[in-house]
Amino acid sequence: MANDNTEIDAGIFKELGELSPGAVISEQGLAKIFSRHKVSIKRAVERGELPPSVRLLGEPVWTIKSLQDHLNKRMEAAQKEADRMKEKINKLSV
């Protein structure tokens, strides 16, 4: 039996992936998708885990594309860092 977190995690990616790149999602919408409080979304933005929002009718919103682009950039940076670390370890072990 899968634990609840696995099911939630799978749902997050599926739900975001099903929305069109131009779709606009609110802070409340992200909080619902990630099963978090709105404050957690604000903190994720402060930590750089989510991109900055823009205001629409007084509410913070994102496009799905901006979220995907931000995540892709973070993943590329993490891969580069992992590659640098691997190279450094290889040099030290020779």
Buried (B, 14 or more C-beta within 10 A) or exposed (E): EEEEEEEEEEEBEEBBEEBEEEBEBBBEBBBBBBEEEBEBBBEBBEEEEBBEBEEEEEEBBBBBEBBBEBBEEBEEEEEEEEEEEEEEEEEEEE
